[in-house]
Amino acid sequence: MTDYSNSPDLKGSVLGQSTEYVDDYTPSLLFPIARKLNRDALNIDEAELPFKGQDIWTGYELSWLNAKGKPQVAVALFTFACQSSHIIESKSFKLYLNSFNQTRFESINAVKQHLIDDLSGAVNSPVQVTLYKADDFNCLPCTALPGECIDDLDIEIDNYDIDAYSLKAHSDEIVTETLNSHLLKSNCLITSQPDWASIIIRYTGEKICRESLLRYLISFRTHNEFHEQCVERIYSDLTTQLNIKELEVYARYTRRGGLDINPYRSTHYNETPFAVKINRQ
């Protein structure tokens, strides 16, 4: 498997580094990372992406001062198109949001516009931003994942190395079904800190052997890669190894540093139809 953890593109990352927390608005803290870094390893042509989709981030620790110096708080939803040239390295995103803390803004709309402008400029693509006030209790309700959970399958596992060839069809019967699992775990590409997720896989194609799918998902347990990269790897492996005509892969990762990241990739859709949020988030 390609090792790009020492890529020059990552040398400026603050991940794993001791950093000072700046509390005055500083957009230069954002550290973009080219999506191409991982896609080359998966033989994905950025000029003709084999999928559509988006990355949905939730920011739970956003605060700033109003014009009179009074603190304001909000929950933020950030949506990045998967067609953007870059992603934002997560720790730099956290430091950037922290830089709003002691800065005065005229209104919540002014904060929103700064977020849109800064993030869109960093990833070279329009970014959608929604801000929820602290008393908007139903803005992000927890919901059950759609489909059938495969976690109770009685399987034995003795190998935690990702092997796309382990994915098998149960039969050549063409089906449409939705499966989910709460057992996806990967590790940060730089720090090796654990990243925990639940995942939804909806597909039309030859019926997947569920035992092989669960083993495959669990094999990410010792794998180091960013959230977006893991989901694109899963999408690519499923479409490469199996006769799948339509596919959606959506992972809901638990938060770290006040941020959660939820990548969605689809054969047909730019926006996820899954309005879900797991209780671990």
Stockholm file with secondary structure:
# STOCKHOLM 1.0

chainA/1-281         MTDYSNSPDLKGSVLGQSTEYVDDYTPSLLFPIARKLNRDALNIDEAELPFKGQDIWTGYELSWLNAKGKPQVAVALFTFACQSSHIIESKSFKLYLNSFNQTRFESINAVKQHLIDDLSGAVNSPVQVTLYKADDFNCLPCTALPGECIDDLDIEIDNYDIDAYSLKAHSDEIVTETLNSHLLKSNCLITSQPDWASIIIRYTGEKICRESLLRYLISFRTHNEFHEQCVERIYSDLTTQLNIKELEVYARYTRRGGLDINPYRSTHYNETPFAVKINRQ
#=GR chainA/1-281 SS CCCCTTCGGGTTCCTTSCCCCCCSCCGGGCCEEETHHHHTTTTCCGGGCSCEEEEEEEEEEEEEECTTSCEEEEEEEEEEETTSSEEECHHHHHHHHHTTTTCBCSCHHHHHHHHHHHHHHHHTSCEEEEEEETTCTTSSCCCCCSSEECTTCCCCCCCCSCCGGGCCEEEEEEEEEEEEEEEEEEECTTTCCEEEEEEEEEEEEEEECHHHHHHHHHGGGGCBCCHHHHHHHHHHHHHHHSCEEEEEEEEEECCBTTEEEEEEEESSCSSCCCCCCCTTC
#=GC SS_cons         CCCCTTCGGGTTCCTTSCCCCCCSCCGGGCCEEETHHHHTTTTCCGGGCSCEEEEEEEEEEEEEECTTSCEEEEEEEEEEETTSSEEECHHHHHHHHHTTTTCBCSCHHHHHHHHHHHHHHHHTSCEEEEEEETTCTTSSCCCCCSSEECTTCCCCCCCCSCCGGGCCEEEEEEEEEEEEEEEEEEECTTTCCEEEEEEEEEEEEEEECHHHHHHHHHGGGGCBCCHHHHHHHHHHHHHHHSCEEEEEEEEEECCBTTEEEEEEEESSCSSCCCCCCCTTC
//
